[in-house]
Amino acid sequence: MFTGLSAFPLTPLNEGRFDEAAHARLITRLVDAGVDSIGALGSTGSYAYLDRDERRQVARASVRSAGGVPVVVGIGALRTSHVQALAEDAQQAGASAVLLAPMSYQPLTDEDVFELYADVTVGVSVPLVVYDNPVTTHFTFSTELYARIAVLPNVAAIKIPPVPLGANAARERVEAIRAVVPDHVSIGVSGDSAAATGLNAGCQAWFSVVGGTLPEAVLPIVRAARQGDPEGALAHSERLRPLWELFAAHGSLRVTAAIAEHLGLVPPSCLPRPLLGLTASQREQVVRVVEELHLS
C-alpha cells in the first residue's frame, strides 16, 4: 500500500454537490490502470472544502468503487476532535489507511503538531500516513519531528514535499529522513515534477496528483524506477515537462481539474467555490498540452 503509485483523484462537484457517478469513473480508471493505492480526500480531493457528511460520502464511495485496491482517506481538520471523528468515519467506511496533514488557522508549533499525531494515532486501528505539505498548511516538518512522530503507534508512512531536483541532493535528503525513522515507515514523495528524482533517490512511493486522473501517463515513471532504471524514469518524466510547467504556472489542482473536465470525466466547474478553476485562455493551453502529449 505504501509503495509504487498512490493516485489522488479529484472530488468532483456538480452544482456544488458531490458527483458520485463522475467520482466512480475516476476511481475505475485507477483500478483498471493498476495503481498501488488510491488517495481519497487529499489536497487534490479538496478535503479542506468539504464538511463531515460530504467527506463521509466520498470515503464510502471511494471504497465501494476501488474493487479491493487500498484506499487512503484524508482526515485533516482544524481541531483534534474533528480529526478524530473523521478518522472514525474513514475506518467505518472501510479505509485501508488514513492521511493526516496538520491543518491550522493559527500558526502551529512542533509540540502542537506532535500532540495532534499522538492524540490521533492512539485511537486508530489502521495505518496512518503523515502528510507534510507546507504549501497548503504553512507548517514545515523538521527531520527531528519526523523522527518523533514516526515511532507513534500505527504510523506507517510519511508523505514528504518535493525533493531537490539534483540527484545527489535528493538522495541526501531521503537518506537523512531514512536514518531517523523506523524501517517499517515508508517514505513517499509528492510534487509530481520531482517524483522521478524522489523515487530514484530512494522514496518507496509517489503520492501523485495527476496520477489520480491520468494514471497511464505516469505509471511508466514508477515502473522504471522500481526496475532499477533511473534514466528511464527521468526520461518518462521529461516527456511530461509541458504538464509540469502548467502545474508550476497555474497550480496542479486547477490544471488537473481542467484536464478531467476536457476529457469529459467530470462536469464543468467541478471544483468547490470559491475556486474558479482556469480562465478560458489557460484552458486552451491545457488542451494543447493534452493533445500534444496524447494524454487521455
N, C-alpha and C positions, 0 to 999 in steps of 0.2 A: 504493500500500500504506500510506502514512503520511499519508493524507488521509481525511476522512469518518469513518465509524463503524468502529472496531475493536472487535469484540464479544468479550467474555471469558466463555466458558461455564464452568459448574461441571465438576469432575471427579467424577462420581457414583460412590459406592461402594455395594456391596450386600453386607452382612455383612462389611465390611472389605476387599472385593476390588473392583478396578476393573470397573465395569459398562459394557462396551464398547457393548452394544446401546442403553442409555439415553444414553450419550455420543453415539452416532451420531445419535440422534433430535434431540439439542440442536444438533449441527453442521448437520444437514439443515435445521432451521428457519432457521438463519442464512444458509445458502446460498440457500434459497428466498426469503428476505426481501430479499436483495440487499445484504448488508453488504459493506463495502470490504475488510475483513480480519478474521481470526479470531485471538484471542489465547489460545492453549492454555497451560496451566500458568502462568497468572498467579496473583495472590493469590486471585481467585475460583476458580481451578482447584486451589487447595490444594497448590501445588507444594512448599511447605516441609515438608509432612507425608508426602511420598512418597519412596520410595527410588529408586535409579537405575534399576532394572529397571522399576518401575511408571511412572516418567516416560518411559522409552523406549517402553513400550507406548502411553501416552497420545499421545506425539508422533506415532508411526506411525499410530495410529488417527485422529488429527485430520487428518493429511494425506490419508489414504485417503478420509475422508468429505467433505472440503472441496470436491471437484469442481473444483479449479483455483483456488478463492479463496485468496489468500495466507494462510499460517499463520505466525504469530509465536509462537515457543516460548520459554517462560521457562526460564532456565538458572541461576538464583540458587542459591548454596550457601555454606556457611561457609568452605571452603578454596578457594583459587585453583585448585589442581589438580583439585578436584571440578567446579568451574565449567567448566574446560577440557574435561574428559571429557564433561560434559553438553552442551556446545556441539558436540562431535564427534558425539554421539548424535543431536542435533537435526538437524544437517546431513545425516547419513546417512539420517534419516527423511524428508528432503525439505522441511524447513522453509524458508520463504522469508526468514525473519529470526529473530533471537534477541533476547530481552528479558532484561536483567540488572539486578537490584537488589543493592546491597551488603549482603548478609546478614552478621550478626555475633552473637557472644555477648559478647565484649569490645568496648567502645566503639571505633569506628574514627576515625582522623584523616583529614584531607583527603588526606594523602600515601598512606595505606593505600588509600583508595578510588581515587585516581588510578592508582596502580600496578596495582591489580586490573584496571581497564579497559585499561591499557596492555598488561598481560600477555595478556589475553583477546583484544583486538581484533587483535593481530598474528597470531593463529592461526585466525581465522575467515575464511571466504570469502563469507559472506552479510552483509547489513546488520545492524547491532546497534542496539537501542533502549535508551537509558539510562533506567532506571526509578527515579525519585525518589519514594519512598513512606515519609515519615518516621514515619507512624503505626505501620507494622509493623517497619521497620528501625531506628527510633530514630536515624537519621542524616539530617541535612538538608544538601542541596547548597547551596553559595553560588553566586551568579551567576558568580563568578570560576572556580569549579570546573567549572561547565558549560562555560565558555569553553575551559578546558584540555582537557577530555575531548572536546569536540566536534570538535577537529581531529585526533584519533586516527584511524587507518585504519578504514574500514568503519562508523564511527558515522554513523547516518542519521536518528535521531530522538531526542527527549527527551520522556519522559512525565512531565509536571510535576504537582505536587499541585494541589488546587483553588485557583483564583484568588480574589482578593477579590470579594465579591458586588457591590460598587459598580462601575458600568461604567467610570468614569474610572480608578479604582484598578486594575481588572483590565487595562485597556489599557496602563497604565503598566508593570505587571508583565510583561506579554507583550512589550512593546516593549523593555524593559530586557534581557530574555533574547535577543530577536531581534538586538539591537545587538551582541552579543558572540559569537554562534555563526554559522558559515558559512551561506550561503543554502541550501545543499543539505540542511541538517539541519532536519527538520520539528519543529515544536513541537506536542505533543498534550497535551490537558488530561485529567485524571482527576477523580474526585469527581463523581458523576452529577448532584447537585443544582446544581452550579455549571457544568455543561457548556455550557449555552446562553450564559452570560455569557462563558465562556472562548472559545467559538467566535466570538461577536460581537466579542471583543477581539483576534482575530487568530490564535488557535490553528487549526492546519490539520487536526487530528484530535481525535477524542474516543475515549479508551480507556475503554469502558463496562462496568460490572458488570452492570446489569440488561439491557443490550443483548444479553448472551450468553444470556438466557432469553426476553426479550420484545422482540425487535428491532423488530417492527412498532410498538410503543408509542413508541419513541424516534427512529426514523428521521425522522419529521417535524421534529424539532428540528434535526437535521443538515441536512436539505434546505432548511429555511427559512434557516438561517444561510448556507449556501453560495450561496443565490439572492439574498443581499443583503437579507434580510427579518429584521432583528434583533428587531423587535417580535413577529413571528410565532414565532421561535424561543423567545423568552421566554414567549409565551402557551402554546405546546405544553408547555414545561417546567412552567409554573404549574399546568396541568391535573393534572400528576403530583405536586403538592405533598404529598398524603397519603402517597404512596410515599416521598418524600424524608424525611418526618417519621418514618416507620417505620425508614428507614435510620439516621437520627440517633439514634433511641431504642434500636435493637437491633443495629445493625451490618448493612452491606449484604450480607455473605456469608450470614449466618443468615436474613435476610429473603428473599433470592433463593432460597436452598435451600428455604425453606418454600413459596414460590410454585411452584417447579418440582415439589415433592412434591404440592402441592394440585392442580396441573394434570395430574398423572399422567405427567409427563415423566421422572421419576427415581423410584427406590424410596424408601420411607420411611427416615428416618435416613441420608441419603446422605452426610453429612459425616464426615470422619475423626475418630475419637476421639482426644483427649478432648473434641472439640467436640460438644456435645449438641444444638445447634440451639435452637429456641424452645420455650417452655413451651406448654401447651395454650391458655391464655388469650391468649398473644401470637400464636399461630397463628390464633386466631379473629379477632384484629384484622387480620391479614394477609388472611385470606379475605374479610373485609368490604370492605377496600380493593380487592382484586382484582375483586370483584363490582361494587362501586360505579363503578369506573373501566372496567369491561368489558374487563379485561385477559385475554388468552388467547394 
